[in-house]
Amino acid sequence: MYFVSQKHADNFYQLLRRYPVGQRDREYQTGFYIVAHPEIFHHCNGNPVSDGDSPFDWYFDESSDSSCRAGLSSGFLALVRAGINLFNNHEDFSLYLSLGTWGDELFKVFIQACEIRRGRQLLSI
């Protein structure tokens, strides 16, 4: 399984332990994989699930500081939107635009997220 760093892997497994639904559900596991990227994890303060509904609650939380999203580059925002799309088919994602902003690292994260979502890398702890 591809991780950008050991911190990415550590964050991912921490989220799976904290939210066991991610251990058996591909959509949640995909979301946690993307949110676990150290840059994104930092922006959601290590707690992406504010009300228990989604790994992307922090992204939609209007009461939180808008700097959560504002501090992310366009490439990372595109990756988050890709994750939301893989999680629940949210329409605010353009593969066409994303491919123009992602470097190799974020593209590899996206491909790995697709593999998880397809059930090719479903993990258990």
MOPERA-V947128 format. One record per backbone hydrogen bond with DSSP energy under -0.5 kcal/mol. CO is the residue of the C=O (numbers start at 1). NH is the residue of the N-H. If there is no record, write none. Layout:
co:CO nh:NH
co:CO nh:NH
This chain:
co:5 nh:9
co:6 nh:10
co:7 nh:11
co:8 nh:12
co:9 nh:13
co:10 nh:14
co:11 nh:15
co:12 nh:16
co:13 nh:17
co:14 nh:18
co:15 nh:19
co:19 nh:22
co:20 nh:23
co:20 nh:24
co:21 nh:24
co:21 nh:25
co:24 nh:26
co:25 nh:29
co:26 nh:30
co:27 nh:31
co:28 nh:32
co:29 nh:33
co:30 nh:34
co:31 nh:35
co:32 nh:36
co:34 nh:37
co:37 nh:40
co:37 nh:41
co:38 nh:42
co:39 nh:43
co:40 nh:44
co:41 nh:46
co:42 nh:45
co:44 nh:47
co:48 nh:50
co:48 nh:58
co:54 nh:57
co:56 nh:59
co:56 nh:60
co:57 nh:60
co:57 nh:61
co:60 nh:62
co:61 nh:64
co:65 nh:68
co:66 nh:69
co:66 nh:70
co:67 nh:71
co:69 nh:72
co:73 nh:77
co:74 nh:78
co:75 nh:79
co:76 nh:80
co:77 nh:81
co:78 nh:82
co:79 nh:83
co:80 nh:84
co:81 nh:85
co:82 nh:86
co:83 nh:87
co:84 nh:88
co:84 nh:90
co:85 nh:89
co:91 nh:93
co:94 nh:98
co:95 nh:99
co:96 nh:100
co:97 nh:100
co:97 nh:101
co:98 nh:101
co:98 nh:102
co:103 nh:107
co:104 nh:108
co:105 nh:109
co:106 nh:110
co:107 nh:111
co:108 nh:112
co:109 nh:113
co:110 nh:114
co:111 nh:115
co:112 nh:116
co:113 nh:117
co:114 nh:118
co:115 nh:120
co:115 nh:121
co:116 nh:119
